[in-house]
Amino acid sequence: IPPSPWPDPTALAALQARERERFLAAHPTSRALAERCAAHYLYGVPLHWMRDWPNPVTLFVRAAHGAALTCVDGHAYVDFCLGDTGAMFGHSPAPVAQAVAAQAAQGLTCMLPAEAAARVGERLAQRFGLPYWQLAMTASDANRFVLRWARAITDRPQVLVFDGCYHGAVDDTLVDRDPATGATVRRRSVLGGVHDHHAFTRVIPFNDLDALDAALADGQVAALLAEPALTNFGLVPPAPGFWEAAQALCRRHGTLLVLDETHTLSSGVGGYARTHALSPDMWIAGKAVAGGVPCAVYGFTAEVAARMRNAKDAAPEGHSGIGTTLTANALALAALEAALEHLHTPASYAAMARAADALEAGLNARLHHRQLPWTVTRLGARMELQFMPRTPRNADDVRQHAQAALEASLHLFLLNRGVLLTPFHGMMLCSPATGDDHVARLLAAFDEWLDALGR
Ligand code: PMP
């Protein structure tokens, strides 16, 4: 007789039904706002993703400070989602809030660089190690522009990404790998797609050097665009030596190595590439880079800069297809300067690591004590609870172990006990403001959840 599955699906569904009721009862003001919003917003929210949470009605926020937020019903939450990394350095960090307030009275946007631009350029180079920079408003924009530059300067049509990647609302990268044929296919969830992905994007499994070599061999790939670790399809770290070998393969095949560090900025000061001595040709960060104010940056080597100038100078006058009107506005520059000076610091990262150490140890102790065949995978200040006995190697590995109902149960149960996790997966991020009391609260709620599941 095979062992009965744990947790029992019926018991899990019953628990989820109780938690939904509990949430509804505790949030009358959110419910009222949801009703009003339903009249004027698609799905009742200003961005439809804001309904992609496991709670039965939208949670409306009154204020967010440091590692905590308060909802409109007055409940306090410890935030391990942190705006899916936008607030990685804590909500409304004081230096950024002050810089934004000061700049707000001095002009918001002029389509001309503010005085701070020179200082910001110097700080970007110093912090992230690349000499040349451009700005964008969002990481999606930055990735889109970088791909344009990469194709322009290499005169190659293809880009290469890893299966399970997410680089924002970028047509080229909203693709999956057909497991049967290895072909590139449009991600089935994407709306209104018309791109011929096969002609322009290749997809290979993460951590697969043979596949990488094969994909680059015909000299048609302008850039490998990658996160140093997959963070958007579960947390999948690179195998030891993977990036050193991948970087060498890109060099050999004349393909630009482009690292999107929008999430892996949480790895350590300056991001993953800096802390692991990688040398990408181009490098991208958005979300938290300016402390949560809309802003993204991309940096590149002197050689790439020269090739970019050549490509631009050779093109006819007119729209480059790169940039948006509000990009590098005075508010964004002010926030970026404050963030580079006060947030991207060893002290911030030491505080993040302290909290992450405590959280990782606490979770592992519980998995061990309760004999749960699960894994905590860690990358700097970020970690993920994975319902599988080992760290995954690639996206297929994650797909095979997905447990959607269990995940939704964990999220809603914790939310009802004042702890916010990143929706879509079990990601937990620690900010410099995350303290022992916050970690203890998550661990206590996790214990309570496991008790409720009879484990
Ligand atoms: N790159 C990565 C690695 C991301 O995780 C995301 C968003 N999750 C983006 C780019 C896009 O960021 P945005 O939605 O701010 O444009």
Residues whose N, C-alpha, C, O or C-beta is under 5 A from the ligand:
A	BS01	PMP	T138 A139 S140 D141 Y166 H167 G168 E227 N232 D260 T262 H263 G286 K287
